[in-house]
Amino acid sequence: MQWTKVLGLGLGAAALLGLGIILGHFAIPKKANSPAPQDLDLEILETVMEQLDAHRIRENLRELSREPHLASSPRDEDLVQLLLQRWKDPESGLDSAEASTYEVLLSFPSQEQPNVVDIVGPTGGIIHSCHRTEENVTGEQGGPDVVQPYAAYAPSGTPQGLLVYANRGAEEDFKELQTQGIKLEGTIALTRYGGVGRGAKAVNAAKHGIAGVLVYTDPADINDGLSSPDETFPNSWYLPPSGVERGSYYEYFGDPLTPYLPAVPSSFRVDLANVSGFPPIPTQPIGFQDARDLLCQVNVSVYNRLELRNSSNVLGIIRGAVEPDRYVLYGNHRDSWVHGAVDPSSGTAILLELSRVLGTLLKKGTWRPRRSIVFASWGAEEFGLIGSTEFTEEFFNKLQERTVAYINVDISVFANATLRVQGTPPVQSVVFSATKEIRSPGPGDLSIYDNWIRYFNRSSPVYGLVPSLGSLGAGSDYAPFIHFLGISSMDIAYTYDRSKTSARIYPTYHTAFDTFDYVDKFLDPGFSSHQAVARTAGSVILRLSDSFFLPLKVSDYSETLRSFLQAAQQDLGALLEQHSISLGPLVTAVEKFEAEAAALGQRISTLQKGSPDPLQVRMLNDQLMLLERTFLNPRAFPEERYYSHVLWAPRTGSVVTFPGLSNACSRARDTASGSEAWAEVQRQLSIVVTALESAAATLRPVADL
């Protein structure tokens, strides 16, 4: 029929026209008219800032701290399920969520035989017994799930001896006692928190023949000297006299039985008799009320036991749209010693609110990050950063190859005066950018950045007066990421006005008085500081996950290296010269790094002004991401477990310079030239020079070998 022919011709012409349009679309070069590659969306950023809700953070904290949740306890496992439920929610969940379990060695006090500290008389009778629990001032300190104060991993034993006050329990404290003619053999040392790590107090004491150690929190260090009950919680934020700081006394981090291996069924486990890092003598924490009463011969009975327990990490993942194989990690631990409203639940409350806001945008289809975001809730941190360390051990290569940065928010609010950030130099710029755009809580109209600079600042030769970024030690889950994996890391919190308090840390730290009401009434009424931390962390996450060019400024490392070099020249130069050791190669290496970092910064600026090829930007971003790895040397510190970052390892020497060099010089100072100690100085100097030269090479154009 004629109409069918006409229709066929029309359809054919339409098909040819459509094919021509399609071919033309793909044949015409699009470079000039194509949309810009996915970059940070300022409208999305503003939406996230607006939707982070202080009231929701408060309600998260109320639920998280409702009951004690010691690692591996039933309540700890309940919180695993709470996180999974939130991260799998159909309206505000993430792309995926899963829990992974490790079997790890933990330490608990015996429920059948409580740990006790008694004063005994000349005939052995008990004159006075220290409190076994804290005073039940709010009804939350006396429940069955409130673990008795104890020193985790301290060995069992019942030492008895005269009491000797040993200040902080540092090596110099015990030497001072010996200088005064005080006999230490067989005594019980009474020490106070601070100065040196918990476990180091027992190690130092044992070297001098001391039989046991008691540790207390001095009110001068935590309560600004106040100790009267009516001046303490629940009447103020200060610690009641019966308060006892619990804690892990294990020297290292990670599962004690599987160093450098994940605690999974297939891994080799060290025989318990060969485990190192536990306190060598019985140790027990007490309250300052009891410390005040200890004047005579003391008997300490410790009945701690070691147990293999299952502890879980929970991971929630948002897949990146463009670079799903690049990860921005954001984490905090979940376990606490008791209710843990501040430590760690203040951080977890923020983590849940951040993931809710981002998950809601994700489920609505209005946003997906350029790079993947991984939220993590770590298990058993309080026992020695166990969950995060096992994770880094299990996925070592994958994380080293793909992780952009690690953001840690543990205790999110110590106090409500100002922001405090610790981190490696490349993260400084992204934190500064974020905080300049967020209003600080409280009166006035300052940004978080401007408020921060009022409390903690430094003079930079490059930028002038800027907020001071602290360095990272090993106090939270960032430690394995920076020291073991070499991943640029940061830790974010709100903290004190140091002109108004001398507190070592917030007063109820690791005690049964760290409750929701404590936070709600005294630490952050209204939760505006929690909200400020959430906004800061949220902005940093979006900037790292969505920016086309990674906002990591490697040239900021130049200031650190230059200051380390100047300290070495001024404080060690003459000494090194006496032993024929030259700092010349170190000077050259620092200058080389400075030049390459500046050149890379210039290349980035040039590319940002044009329309760069995404692959070219990807290669450049990898240079920024991988710089931190170049400072790792796993053989640099054989005496230290997991520490391999040659710029941020523990420093025992007094000179604030490259830690390996500082420590080696401190040990060699009183030895003769040609000794092994001076050979170690030369070795440490070579390690630093090699690391800096490697870092400089990493920053050169990738085509230059």
GIRA-V473648 format. One record per backbone hydrogen bond with DSSP energy under -0.5 kcal/mol. CO is the residue of the C=O (numbers start at 1). NH is the residue of the N-H. If there is no record, write none. Layout:
# GIRA-V473648
CO	NH
CO	NH
This chain:
# GIRA-V473648
1	5
2	6
3	7
4	8
5	9
6	10
7	11
8	12
9	13
10	14
11	15
12	16
13	17
14	18
15	19
16	20
17	21
18	22
19	23
20	24
21	25
22	26
23	27
24	28
30	34
40	42
41	45
42	46
43	47
44	48
45	49
46	50
47	51
48	52
51	53
53	57
54	58
55	59
56	60
57	61
58	62
59	63
60	64
61	65
63	66
69	336
70	73
73	77
74	78
75	79
76	80
77	81
78	82
79	83
80	84
81	85
82	86
83	87
84	88
85	88
86	89
87	94
89	93
96	317
98	315
100	313
102	104
102	311
104	106
104	309
106	307
108	305
116	301
117	130
118	120
118	299
119	127
119	128
120	297
121	124
125	121
125	127
128	119
132	149
135	137
143	146
145	147
150	152
150	247
151	154
152	249
157	302
159	300
161	298
162	188
164	190
166	169
167	192
170	173
170	174
171	175
172	176
173	177
174	178
175	179
176	180
177	182
178	181
184	187
187	189
187	211
187	212
188	164
189	191
189	214
190	166
191	216
194	196
197	201
198	201
198	202
199	203
200	204
201	205
202	206
203	207
204	208
205	208
205	210
206	209
209	186
211	282
212	189
213	284
214	191
215	286
216	193
216	218
218	221
218	222
219	223
219	225
221	504
223	226
228	231
229	232
232	235
238	233
240	243
241	289
243	288
244	246
247	152
255	258
257	270
258	261
262	264
263	103
264	267
271	274
272	275
277	251
282	213
283	151
284	215
286	217
287	291
288	292
289	293
290	293
290	294
291	294
293	295
296	163
297	120
298	161
299	118
299	301
300	302
301	116
302	157
303	110
305	108
307	106
307	309
309	104
311	102
313	100
314	377
315	98
316	375
317	95
317	96
317	319
318	373
323	326
323	372
326	372
327	329
327	404
327	405
328	374
329	407
330	376
331	409
332	378
337	147
338	69
340	345
342	344
342	346
344	347
344	348
345	349
346	350
347	351
348	352
349	353
350	354
351	355
352	356
353	357
354	358
355	359
356	360
357	361
358	362
359	363
360	364
361	365
361	366
361	367
362	365
369	321
370	322
370	323
372	328
373	318
373	375
374	330
375	316
376	332
376	378
377	314
378	334
378	335
379	387
380	383
380	386
381	384
381	385
384	254
385	389
386	390
387	391
388	392
389	393
390	394
391	395
393	396
395	399
396	400
397	401
398	402
399	403
402	327
405	329
406	490
407	331
408	492
410	347
410	412
412	494
418	495
420	493
421	470
422	491
424	427
425	428
426	553
427	431
428	432
429	433
430	434
431	435
432	436
433	437
434	437
435	438
435	448
435	449
438	448
446	440
447	451
448	452
449	453
450	454
451	454
451	455
452	455
452	456
456	468
458	460
458	466
460	464
464	460
464	466
466	458
467	469
468	470
470	423
476	479
477	481
478	482
479	483
479	484
480	484
480	485
481	487
483	644
488	406
489	424
490	408
491	422
493	420
494	414
494	415
495	417
495	418
496	498
497	500
497	501
506	509
508	511
510	246
511	514
513	515
514	341
515	519
516	520
517	521
518	522
518	523
519	524
524	527
527	531
528	532
529	533
530	534
531	535
532	536
533	537
534	538
535	539
536	540
537	541
538	542
539	543
540	544
541	545
542	546
543	547
545	371
548	550
550	552
551	553
552	554
553	556
554	557
555	558
556	560
557	561
558	562
559	563
560	564
561	565
562	566
563	567
564	568
565	569
566	570
567	571
568	572
568	573
569	573
572	576
573	577
574	578
575	579
576	579
576	581
577	580
580	582
583	587
584	588
585	589
586	590
587	591
588	592
589	593
590	594
591	595
592	596
593	597
594	598
595	599
596	600
597	601
598	602
599	603
600	604
601	605
602	606
603	607
604	608
605	609
606	609
606	610
607	610
607	612
613	616
613	617
614	618
615	619
616	620
617	621
618	622
619	623
620	624
621	625
622	626
623	627
626	629
626	630
627	630
628	631
629	632
631	646
633	636
635	638
637	640
642	644
644	633
644	646
645	648
645	649
646	660
650	652
655	657
658	662
659	663
660	664
661	665
662	666
663	667
664	668
665	669
668	671
672	675
675	679
676	680
677	681
678	682
679	683
680	684
681	685
682	686
683	687
684	688
685	689
686	690
687	691
688	692
689	693
690	694
691	695
692	696
693	697
694	698
695	699
696	700
697	700
701	704
703	705
